[in-house]
Amino acid sequence: MQSVLETTPHMKNKPLIIGNWKMKLGHKASKDLASSILKAAKKANLAKSYDMVLCPSSTSTAAVAKILKESSIAVGGQDCHWEKEGAHTGDVSADMLKEAGASYVINGHSARRMEHFETSDIVRDKADAAHRAELISVICVGEPINIREKGDDEAEKFVLKQLKKSLPEKSQPSNTVIAYEPVWAIGTGRTPTSEQIAKMHGVISKYLGGEYRVLYGGSLTPSNAKKILALDGVAGGLIGGASLDADDFCQIAACAEDVGKAA
């Protein structure tokens, strides 16, 4: 059976939709939501013009993976440690996530950078650990409001510096996805202009050589998804709040499907 890493290069033009459930759901609620999303996706007859990933808490990774086992929906972790094993109380290794059924893992989400003081060097080491475990690392980058208020040029410099430091040496399109998440737009209902999103994605894609999938993650909802996902350089979305509702999440996926078919 082919691994996700072996098939991903052929999917680089397919939109990718990731649901990040954060620390929102317990074990039963996670299983219920996974089942509801699977049911809603089948009911809407969503095709395979996009890729979908669900990222529950680590306590529910295996259970959600079991529910989605026979589907095309993948499972991801929300974070991993940079070491394979050790006396790291409360942490989860990339290998543990892999064994639980994950094929993706988010690294460097703004919540981790801010609440756990993770530097880009730490994010790089975590992404490297993900690669060693044959997981696809979703590396998050994005500027805070004080940088954005200095203008587009400063925001772009900030994000590129963050990106350069966060990328492991062996990163490639088959094992790495980039998620641009303007920190000031996450959970606030505020959204950058289409021009700002397209420009930042263009800057990131140019630096990476245009082969990587670059997702947008900042208050993506069913009402704005079609417009944002159709922008040049936007290869999908990293979705927080809207991923906690099966219908909303699948509505966003349907927008991604339309973009995928048009590609």
C-alpha positions in Angstrom: 0.0 0.0 0.0 1.4 3.4 -1.0 2.2 5.8 1.8 0.9 9.4 1.9 4.4 10.7 1.2 4.6 8.6 -1.9 1.3 9.9 -3.3 1.5 13.5 -2.3 3.7 14.9 -5.1 0.9 13.9 -7.6 -1.6 15.9 -5.5 0.3 19.2 -5.3 -2.4 21.0 -7.4 -5.3 19.6 -5.3 -6.6 21.9 -2.5 -6.0 20.7 1.0 -8.6 21.3 3.8 -7.5 20.7 7.4 -9.7 20.9 10.4 -7.8 21.8 13.6 -10.1 21.0 16.5 -7.6 22.4 19.1 -8.4 21.7 22.7 -12.1 21.8 22.1 -13.5 18.3 22.2 -13.3 15.2 24.4 -13.1 11.6 23.3 -16.8 11.0 22.6 -17.3 14.4 21.0 -14.4 13.9 18.7 -15.7 10.5 17.5 -19.1 12.0 17.0 -17.8 14.9 15.0 -15.6 12.7 12.8 -18.6 10.5 12.1 -20.8 13.5 11.3 -18.2 14.9 8.9 -17.8 11.6 7.2 -21.6 11.3 6.8 -22.0 14.9 5.6 -19.2 14.5 3.1 -20.9 11.3 1.7 -24.3 13.0 1.7 -22.9 16.0 -0.2 -21.3 13.6 -2.6 -18.0 15.4 -2.3 -15.5 14.0 -4.8 -11.7 13.7 -4.5 -10.9 17.1 -6.1 -9.4 18.0 -2.7 -7.7 16.4 0.2 -9.2 16.5 3.7 -7.5 16.1 7.1 -9.0 16.1 10.6 -6.7 17.0 13.6 -8.3 15.9 16.9 -6.5 16.1 20.3 -3.9 13.4 20.8 -6.2 11.5 23.2 -8.6 10.9 20.3 -6.2 10.4 17.4 -6.5 6.6 17.3 -10.3 6.6 17.7 -10.8 9.1 14.9 -8.4 7.3 12.7 -10.4 4.1 13.2 -13.6 5.9 12.1 -12.0 7.3 9.0 -10.0 4.2 8.1 -12.0 3.2 5.1 -12.5 6.8 3.8 -10.3 9.2 1.9 -10.2 11.6 4.9 -6.8 11.6 6.7 -5.9 12.2 10.3 -3.3 14.6 11.7 -1.8 15.6 15.1 -1.9 19.1 16.5 1.7 19.0 17.6 4.6 16.7 18.2 7.9 16.6 20.2 11.2 17.0 18.4 12.6 13.8 19.9 11.6 10.3 19.2 11.3 9.4 22.9 12.4 10.6 26.3 11.4 11.9 29.7 9.2 14.6 28.3 6.1 14.5 30.5 2.9 15.4 28.7 4.4 15.4 25.2 3.6 13.3 22.2 6.2 12.1 19.7 5.7 12.0 15.9 6.1 8.2 16.0 3.3 7.9 18.5 1.0 9.9 16.2 2.0 7.7 13.3 1.3 4.6 15.3 -2.1 6.0 16.2 -3.0 6.5 12.6 -2.0 10.0 11.8 -0.3 10.9 8.5 -0.1 14.7 9.1 1.0 16.9 12.0 0.7 20.6 12.6 3.9 22.3 13.7 4.4 25.9 14.8 0.7 26.9 15.1 0.5 30.5 16.5 -1.0 29.1 19.8 2.1 27.0 20.3 4.4 29.9 19.4 2.7 32.3 21.8 1.5 30.1 24.7 4.4 27.7 24.7 7.1 30.2 23.5 8.1 28.0 20.6 10.8 29.6 18.5 11.2 28.9 14.8 14.2 26.7 15.6 12.0 24.5 17.8 9.4 24.4 15.0 12.1 23.3 12.6 13.2 20.5 14.9 9.6 19.3 15.4 9.0 19.3 11.6 12.2 17.4 11.2 10.9 14.8 13.7 7.7 14.6 11.7 9.6 13.9 8.5 11.6 11.1 10.2 8.4 9.5 11.3 7.1 9.8 7.7 4.4 12.4 8.6 3.6 15.4 6.5 4.4 18.5 8.5 2.0 21.5 8.3 4.3 24.4 9.2 2.5 27.5 10.3 3.8 31.0 9.9 2.1 34.4 10.3 2.5 37.9 11.6 1.0 39.5 14.7 -1.0 42.7 14.5 1.9 45.0 15.5 3.9 43.8 12.5 0.9 44.0 10.1 0.2 47.6 11.1 3.7 48.5 9.9 2.6 47.6 6.4 2.7 44.8 3.9 6.5 44.9 3.4 7.2 44.5 7.1 4.6 41.7 7.4 6.2 39.9 4.4 9.7 40.2 5.9 8.5 38.8 9.2 6.8 35.8 7.6 9.7 35.0 5.3 12.2 35.1 8.2 9.9 32.8 10.2 9.5 30.5 7.3 13.2 30.2 6.6 14.0 29.4 10.2 11.1 26.9 10.5 11.9 24.7 7.5 14.0 21.6 8.0 16.8 21.1 5.6 15.2 18.0 4.0 11.8 19.7 3.5 10.2 19.0 0.1 6.6 19.3 -1.3 6.0 15.6 -0.5 6.5 16.0 3.2 5.7 19.6 4.0 2.7 22.0 3.7 2.9 25.6 4.7 -0.1 27.4 6.4 -0.1 31.1 6.4 -2.1 32.3 9.4 -2.2 36.0 10.1 -2.2 35.8 13.9 -4.4 38.9 14.3 -7.2 37.2 12.2 -7.4 33.9 14.1 -10.6 33.6 16.0 -11.3 37.4 15.8 -13.6 37.4 12.8 -11.2 39.8 11.1 -9.9 38.8 7.7 -7.1 40.3 5.6 -8.1 41.7 2.2 -7.9 39.5 -0.8 -5.0 41.5 -2.0 -3.1 41.0 1.2 -3.7 37.2 1.2 -2.8 36.7 -2.4 0.3 38.8 -2.0 1.6 37.0 1.0 0.9 33.6 -0.6 2.7 34.8 -3.6 5.7 35.8 -1.6 5.8 32.4 0.2 5.3 30.4 -3.0 8.1 32.4 -4.8 10.5 31.6 -2.0 9.6 27.9 -2.0 9.8 27.7 -5.8 6.1 27.3 -6.4 5.9 23.5 -5.7 4.6 23.5 -2.1 0.9 23.8 -1.1 0.4 27.0 0.9 -2.8 27.0 2.9 -4.7 30.0 4.4 -5.6 29.9 8.0 -7.4 32.8 9.6 -11.1 32.9 10.3 -12.0 30.9 7.2 -15.8 30.3 7.1 -18.4 29.0 4.6 -19.3 32.7 3.8 -15.7 33.7 2.7 -14.2 30.3 1.7 -15.1 30.4 -2.0 -13.6 33.9 -2.4 -10.4 33.1 -0.5 -9.8 29.6 -1.8 -10.1 30.9 -5.4 -7.2 33.4 -4.9 -3.9 32.7 -6.7 -1.5 30.9 -4.5 -4.0 29.7 -2.0 -4.0 25.9 -2.0 -6.5 25.2 0.7 -7.3 26.1 4.3 -6.3 25.4 7.9 -9.7 25.8 9.7 -10.3 26.1 13.4 -13.8 27.2 14.6 -15.6 26.2 11.4 -14.2 22.7 11.5 -16.2 22.0 14.7 -19.4 22.0 12.7 -19.8 19.2 10.2 -22.0 21.1 7.8 -19.8 24.3 7.9 -16.7 22.3 7.4 -18.1 20.4 4.4 -19.4 23.6 2.9 -15.8 24.9 2.9 -14.7 21.6 1.5 -17.2 22.0 -1.3 -15.7 25.3 -2.2 -12.3 23.6 -2.3 -13.7 21.0 -4.5 -15.0 23.6 -7.0 -11.5 25.2 -7.0 -9.9 21.8 -7.5 -12.1 20.9 -10.5 -11.3 24.2 -12.1 -7.5 23.7 -11.7 
